[in-house]
Structure formats: C-alpha cells, structure tokens
Amino acid sequence: MNRITKTAMRALLTDWRARVPNRPMTYGESIHFTHVQAAYVRKYAATDDALAIDLLWLVKQTAVPVEFVASYLLGEESGLTTDQRTGKLEMLINDNEPRLRQRFSLLHELKHVLDFPQASTLHAKLGSGNKKLHHDMIEWLANEFAACVLMPTGLIKREWFRFPDVETLAARFDVSREAMTTRLEKLGLIGELKTKPRTYFRRASIGFDAFESETCLVA
C-alpha cells in the first residue's frame, strides 16, 4: 500500500469515527461499535485473502504522527496517544519492545485516536463511577479493536481448522504467540470459554447495515 496523504488519512479518520454514535454507551454497545470500526479498518488495510496486515501506511501517515520513543519516556508502557507534547494529537510507541508487540500497540493507539475527540462522551457510562474500572474498560476496548484488525474472527476460525497450531497461526497473522493464544481462547477455540475481557499482552442495536452486522468476522 502506498503512503497515504494527510488529507486522505484525515478523511479515513472522519469516516471511521462516524461509524460510532456520539453518545454515552454501555460496555456492550462499545464493544459492538469497536468491532464495526475494526472491520472497516481491516477492509481498508488488507486484501480479502491477506492474513498478515501491513501497517506501514499507519506508521508513515502524518495526520496523527507515529513516533517510536524510548521506553522510559512512556513509563515502560507500550504506547501513548496524546496532544500534550506538541498541542497536536500523536501516537507514541515503545521503541524498546519487540516488533510484534509494536504492531498490536499501533492499532491499540489508533483506537484511542478514533475515540479521542468524543472520548469523554463515548466512555461516560463505563465503570459506573469506578475510576480504575473506567480506565481498564477503555483499554479493553482498544485491545479488542487491535485484536479484531489483526485477527478477524472469520479468518482465525478458517485458518485454525486448517492449521490447528498456535505457533503456526501466530506466524501466519504476524502476531505474537501470546496475542494469538488469547484470541483463540476468547473465541472458544482453545482452553475454557472466557466471559471476561482479556488484556492480551498489554498492561494495563438497530439500524446497522449488512456490512456492519458482520463485524469482526472477515471471512
């Protein structure tokens, strides 16, 4: 994929943000619309038969610059989305972490970018007044977004029945073994079915059209 212009990237961000209603939502609603956004990002960034998504377009775009910085500048976290350094929104990624973790972090931060203008409204109901839970739920949403873009449900299920091996699938989707294990567990393909959101490897409805009804299912 060629380098995307700043104007084109801004148009994409506007379109992806418009997939989510600008109102306070429950966690369940937030998860649904997170899947909707992830499906649109995946559709833009990967061909139908591609398993490992190329994220060079995201790294190279300049509408919301990506900078790889030393771990200590992020308090040892994997990434940060902020407008506090320069007055403009940017994504900071931990340069000391493995490449596969950085791929997940890039998409995790992209979800924060998408939510950033309306975050206080969109996440107002999350946590029911519990600040830590509120923060954790926002992080879970960003993790879910990254997982769905990198490892869409339909593709994972198809490939798992062809190659039922975690290491093989992780390599085919260009993700870490840990991320793939968590994804397979969450989809009920290995281990016990989980009912609670998982954090992968980071610390820390009506009126939908036909495409949106197939969210996170890319087949």
Order of alpha helices (4+ residues) and beta strands (2+ residues): alpha-alpha-alpha-beta-beta-beta-alpha-alpha-alpha-alpha-alpha-alpha
